[in-house]
């Protein structure tokens, strides 16, 4: 669902600056390489920001402040208290509101001249080409692999530059994909990592300022593309470690065998959840073929005294935030070494945050001869909803 929030739509060629805009953008107008012509380019630009969270916040705010004429915002989520540590588009009073609505209000305060179109549904293979087609530049502020591959393939098919960023813990990276003769995301990451191998921010955490840094870099690259600047991060991946305050770039070559931008065998969008081997982001449980037990079923069995080992394969930081009484913590990465310490004859129920990593753990133990091992559907998040609301959500 799209909502035009504010501003007046102008023909693409009509971009004279008003007296108010001349005053607002005066520091741009005196810059070599920007000036009146550059500011008019920004006013004509249509930029789509996918994600109104940690990365999307600084991206959208700086693009609005810079005078980008039309911003599209895609995000299906609502504001949660746990977002506020890093998602600076939103405030405490916005908790429970749609992120796109909260963001549009904030952007109107920053610059009422900017037209904002809200897309309150998730970006999918069914709607991506239609949405992206209306924009000049796409900025990826997402936090999951299926959407990153979806954005990449849609941008390559449509010939749109893709300003990429990702963050985890104390690190971040940024690049520009699919621009001119530069590489695309698949040139760098041909295949997605196995599910659960790389945690997202909800599982691994993130220092709140890191998305501010990476998002500001993405906004910078988007502005440069709108201005027609040739020197961008295309062909380079910027890597940042804020704990060491270490910045470095590595060169990325376009891969002639890339199925997206090389051989062009990808001509339509696919099921990216299946491609990445994950289930949709819900509390619905684990992939096919993994035996499961629901939180209510587990609670009933524990209450009647059944001998069940509850195994938690999350990270220690997650354990410190929320845990189920009686569980044993063995992070997924250490499970292969810890497996010999487990009793293969005992019934084991494994859980993580939402059920993806624990499903991988179930498969690992079953491959080693553990027959009585089951996944907790929906993980500790669903346990909190269905059984014990005293267990914090995160």
Beta strands, then each sheet from edge to edge (+ up, - down):
strand 1: 2-6
strand 2: 46-50
strand 3: 70-74
strand 4: 115-119
strand 5: 137-140
strand 6: 161-168
strand 7: 171-177
strand 8: 236-241
strand 9: 246-251
strand 10: 292-293
strand 11: 308-312
strand 12: 328-329
strand 13: 347-351
strand 14: 373-376
sheet 1: 1+ 4- 3- 2- 5- 6- 7+ 8- 9+
sheet 2: 10+ 14+ 13+ 11+ 12+
end
